[in-house]
Amino acid sequence: MAVFLQFWYTDCMTKVITVSGRGALTLPKEAREKLGVTRGGQLVLDMDEKGEVILRAGVVLPVEIYSAARVEEFQQMNESPLSGRKLRWRKVR
């Protein structure tokens, strides 16, 4: 199966690339360079209702969602080293 990709920058690049049996595709060197993608890099794929695909350089960051009990635990860990200590402030010139 061949995939038709069109890359738009200040100039237009059109390449036909082939999808392997495992679904992998290889981006042409010029496209990788313009996107700034290196080995192991990630791309964001957007597809519209017409099936047109847009690839953008991107990164995926993990997000952690904490329960109220876990947030309380963090607050206690932060405050416990300071408990019972008198904090003194001094003016810095």
Secondary structure, 3 states (H helix, E strand, C coil): CEEEEEEECCCEEEEEEEECCCCCECCCHHHHHHHCCCCCCEEEEEECCCCCEEEEEECCCCCCCCCHHHHHHHHHHHHHHHCCCCCCCCCCC
